[in-house]
Structures are given as structure tokens and as C-alpha cells.
């Protein structure tokens, strides 16, 4: 009887139908080892040729709160009308407000890579800047001395911001040249940091500097150079806290050094200057928190960001304060007591600057790339 093979119960098959080819075990093992080696080598090559991925930063504290604050503030800015000529009629520094709103959008643009967002900003900036083409805007030759001092710095800053946004400033620059002699003369009434900033603008636009701007190598008479103690405004005013002007001068000395946050490094301050700022700025920040002053606080925080003092506990305290005190409409500040005096223009007179500096400080902390100095 022919040999049969049981495969399943009740089934009979011929051996030839079930016989499998014989495999050389040694060859199979060798092929497997070779395949694994090739696979591993190719993986190593791919890993070495692929660009290294930087470690993803952990979200900063209260990041969601920040995003909500940014969204509300941005909506408020987008709906705010800033007409320098109209504002001037209501005793508001028109050109200064144009510079502030353009500065806001410069910071928004510098912290986004979204093409749609960039296009939206460009459209908004063009509409704001259009007013500078009108003859009423260029009144620096006929305005009184007080208005000249209040708006001259902003007059240059608007022109510079327009150029940074890629707008044509040729006609604007011609208007500046027409009033250059008056500008040169009024520098005698300006302080150290203002002269330093005007010298920067004159250099940027190829304007010949008057003698008073030729020797601006630092701010030797400024707050930082004088080392004002943190607990008093001056050694001759014992026990008197810093005035608003002291804060303003200190912050703007730092702003000028870093081009208002648009330059990552500075060359104006030496090691002793920096040590002084690290000592005094946290004290001033905590004082502004206690006094519920988001305007000065935000400017101080920006200074600490530029200088690298973000690891100071007062810095985090200040950021939390800004997130906590934003108004429901997206603004910062408390100016309603002046509503009767300024009416609908109170937004431009008071809220615009405070909201601008608060949003800038938060943008720089949450989305900027400023390195902290330990």
C-alpha cells in the first residue's frame, strides 16, 4: 500500500503533493544578517544626513492667558482710528500716536511668520501711513515750539517705521529737509537720550548732523550714568521716590541702546552700567506692581528683557500682573476719569500708549528670542 501522510483527520494525500523544498539554513542566516546590517547602515546614514531638530521649548507659564490677551488687544488695535491732524485739534500729540500704532504693528509683524497675517498688517499699515501724504500732517515749520518738542521725535520715527515696512518715504524726507534748521536748533532743549536718538535718525537718513549731535557717544548725564538709587530720585532729594520722568528717562536710555527692541545687542552700556540696571530695575518693577501702574511697568519689563534680566523674580511678577489687569476690551490702563475731557479720543490719548507697551512686553517675553543672562 502506498505511503500516505495524515494532514487532517480523514484526509489522505500523496507525499509528492506535500513535500516542501529543502532550505540551506546557513545561507538563510547569512542573508538575514546581511539584510539587518544594510538596514541599520542606511538608517544611520539617514540620521546623520537629516538636519538636527532643536528641542522644543516647554510652553511658558500662562501661555493660554497670553494668547487670549493678545487676541483681544489685537482686535482693539485693528479697530482704532488714529488721525494725527484730528487728534491735534483735541490737544493730543497726533504724530506721536501715529508712531505708537505703527510701532505696535512692527512688533506684531516681527513675531509672526503667517503670510496671511503679514499681508493683513501691511494693509493696515498702508492705510495708517496714508495720512502722511497730506500737507496738514507736515506742519513742523509752522507749529508752536511746544508742539514741535512734543512731536519732533515721533516725526522721525514715523518716517523710519514706514521705511522699515517697505513704504516710499521720498516725499516725507523732502519735508524733513525743509524743517531741518528748526530741528537742529531745538536740540538744545532736548535731553541726553533724545539727542542720542536724533543722532541715530540723522545717520539713518543721511542728514548732516549739527555740532550738538556730533559728540553723542553716550548718555553721560542720564539716569544710568548718574546711578540714581532705587529708593530716591536723586541724592539731593533724600527720601523722594523716583518721578515719572526718572522712569521715562531710564527706560528710554535702554530703548535707544536696543533701538526699541529691534536690535538684539547694544554697545552703549559697560559692565558697571549693566550691574546697576540689574539692581534697580527689579525694585522699580515691584513698585509699579504695588502702585497698579501697567504703563511704566511694561516699559521696565521690556528693558529687563533686552538686558537679559528675565530670571529675576520681579520680572515674572510683572508679567503676571499684566496678564491679570487687562481690561475687558483688550486695553490696559485706567483712564476713565478723563473721559469727560477727551471723549471718544481718550482711547488714543491714554489707552493707546499703555496697551502698546503692555502688548510689546508680553510679545517679547512669550514669542521673542531674547536670551536670559543668569
Phi, psi and omega in degrees: 000132182299149180293136178238159179236127178277122176253307173229156183304130175085004182245139180233133182228155175283140181305326183295332181284342185247353183287129178263152180294148180282137183252138175278107186298318182297320180293321180296317180295318180297318180296320180295315180298318180296318180297316180296320181295316179298316180300315181293320180295317180295323178296322179293321179297315179297319181295322181287327182278336181287142179295141180292135180269122180294147179297137181285130180291142175291142179304139179286155183305138176062035182297322179295321177299320179297314181299321178293319178297318179297317180298317181292318180294319181297319178298322179293315178299318183296337182256004183271128177267130180233101179245108187299320182292317179294320180296322180299327178296338181251026175062035178244139182291093188300309183295325178299321180288327174295318178297322181294314183290324176293322178297324177301312183289333174297318179290322176298317181294322181289350181242028175215151174240006181285116181302321180294320178294318179297320178295320179297318179296317181300319179295316180297318181295318179299319181292323178290316184288343182302330182295339181286353177276347183277148181294330181293334179292319185269075183247020187291344178275340185246346182290161179286169186297323180296314179293325178300312181296323182289332189241353186296318179296316180294329178302317177286321184294321177300314180299317180294318179297319177301317179295321178296330177278359178087016181272155180285125181242014185300314180289325177299314182296326177296321177295323178296318180299328181294332183249015186299319181298320178292322177299312182303319183291323186284350178297338179297339183261003183259156182277180184302310184289328177295316179297321179298320180288320176298321177300320177299312182296318179300319178294318182295327184255011175068030179269140179291127184279136173288163182308325184294340179259355185285332184252028178276087180256353180184190180237069188294339179256009182281178181297316183294316180294328181277348178057052178300130178299151183293336186259007176202155186283333180196154180296339179273355179237066186304129176084356180270127181290167181302139174277167176301321180295323177300312178301314183300314180295317180299309183298321183283337170297319178289318180301316180298319181297327182252016180051049178057037176087005181263354174242133185281345182226168179221161180231008186271329187255137175267185184298322180292321176300315182295319178298322178295315181296324180291333179280318190271325185298315178301324179296316181292324177298311180298325178294319179293326176297314181297326183268006178055054181240084183292337182294302178295322181301313183298320179294321177296321178297319177299320177300316180296324177297310182298321183279345177094019184264033183290343182280351178293134180305326180296331180296311179297322177299318180293319178297315178299320179299314180300318179294331184277335189251012176296139178285161183299329182274004178100355181269172170235149177113163179228099185233014186296339178295343179259008184298321181296326182283319186252348178058225183291346180273006176295330178302315180286321184292315186248307189288330184300309183296314182295320179291324177298308185290327178293315181293322178297315181298319180289319176302316183293325180284312187276330185235358179279177181234041179277131182276136177276138178260116182282000000 
